[in-house]
Amino acid sequence: MDRDSVWQAMIVAVREETGDPDAVVEPAMTANDIPGWDSLAHVRIVMNMEARTGAVIEMSDTYKAATVGDLCDIVLKNIKAAAAG
């Protein structure tokens, strides 16, 4: 999966898990910028991304992400790590 595919999956996951099918999701945004993104939605978004991408993501790693783009990079890194071995 390339970065664009992961980003598109992220948009869908955020919209699904925040309950807002029209949510605007941009790489520079933070969770605070997206209505409905609370701590429970965060966990659900990460789990949704694992299901969509096959990545295995440590929840503690996701708390290092300052932006949605950073979270996308973490997912992408974990996809590559899973594929490598």
HELIX and SHEET records of a PDB file:
HELIX    1   1 ARG A    3  THR A   18  1                                  16    
HELIX    2   2 ALA A   31  ASP A   33  5                                   3    
HELIX    3   3 SER A   39  THR A   53  1                                  15    
HELIX    4   4 MET A   59  THR A   62  1                                   4    
HELIX    5   5 VAL A   68  ALA A   84  1                                  17    
END                                                                             
